[in-house]
Amino acid sequence: MAEKEVSRIEQESKGLDKYKDEQGISLEKFYPEVFSVIKEICSYYHADSEIKIIGAKDFVDIGEFFKESQYKGIRCVDILAKIDIKDQLDTYLIAVLSKMTKLRPIEILGLNLEKDMLNLTLRLYGT
């Protein structure tokens, strides 16, 4: 039993190693930042987008959707970005979005393409 617990803690610390030199950011500040970055990227590529917290209605306190993550002291929130890629002739938009997620504490939970709409499900991590 102790062996399993030690293994779990080691896995958890490996997952966090890439962020060890960074200052924690609050989800209250991080979500609007990610929202703005995705909107900016989509605007640059002339792609319509809709970004929302999964399960949230308009004009609600976003803090109630933050939940504890598997990492101690870290919270997370799941968002859905719907991006119209109908007029995209190449994959640059998707490549830029992918790069954006690698530079921040963001996990891609799902990527689905339906009728020229890219549905990107992301999990944001913060304090």
N, C-alpha and C positions, 0 to 999 in steps of 0.2 A: 504494500500500500504506500509506504514511504517512497519507494522507488518511482511509482507512478506520479506522485506529487512533485518530486524533484524533476522528473522529466517534463511535467506540465509547466513548471516554473521556468525551466530552461527554454522551452518552446516560446513561452510568452516573452521572455527577455530577448530572444532572437528576433521576434517580430517587432520589438520596440527599438532594437539597436540602431536602426537607420535614423531614428529621431532623437537619439540620446544627446546631441549637441544643440538641440533646438529648445527654445522657450515655449512652454505650453500656451496655446491660444484658446480663448473661450469660444464655445460654439456660438454664443450670441454675436460675436464679432466675425467668426469664421464663416458661418453660413451666408451672411450678406456678401462677404468677400468672394466666395465661390460663385454665388449667384451672379454677381457683377462680372466676374472673369468669364463665365460661360456665355453670358449675354454679349459681352464685348467680342469674344471669339466668333460667335454666331453672326453678329452684326458685320464684322469684317468680311466674312464669307457670304453675306447676304442670305442668311438662312434664318427663317423664323424659328423661335424657340419658346418653350414654356417650361418653367422650372418651379417645382413645388416640393414641399415636404410631404412625404407619403402619409396620407390620412388626414392632412390638415385642410381646413376650410379657409376661405378668405378672411383676413382681418382677425386672426386668433393669436394668442400668445404662443410663439413658436417654442418657448422654453418647455412647455408641457409635453413636447414630442421628443425631447432629449432623454435618452435612457442610458443606463450603465452599460459599458462595453465589457468584453471579456478581460480587459486590462484594468487593474486596480487603479482607481482615481481618474480614469479616463471615461468620458461620456461619448455617445455617438448619436447621430441622427441620419436617417435614410432619406434621400431625396430622389426625385425622378425628373430627368431632363428629357423633354420631348423636342426633337430637332427635325425640322423639315429639310430633308436632303435631296428633294426632288430635282432641284436645279444644279446640284453639285456635279461637276464633270470629273472630279478626281477625289482622292481620299485625304487630301490635306486637312480638311476640317476635322475628320476623325483622328488623324495623327496628332494634331495640335491638342485636341481634347485629351487624348491618351497621355501625352507628355505632361499636361497640366496636372493630371492625377498622380503622376509619378513624383512630382516635385513637392507634393503636399501630403498631409496625413489623410489620404482619401483611398478608399478601397472600391474597386468596381465590382458590384454585386451581380450585375446583369447587363447584357447588351442585346437588344432585339430590334430587328428591322421589319417593319410592317408598312406596306403601301407607301413607300418613300418617307416614312417617319422612323427616325432612330430614337429608340427608347433606351436611355442610359440610366441605370439605377446605381446610385453611388451611396457609400456610407462615409460620412465625415466624422473624424475623431477630434476631440478637444476636451478642454477642462470645463 
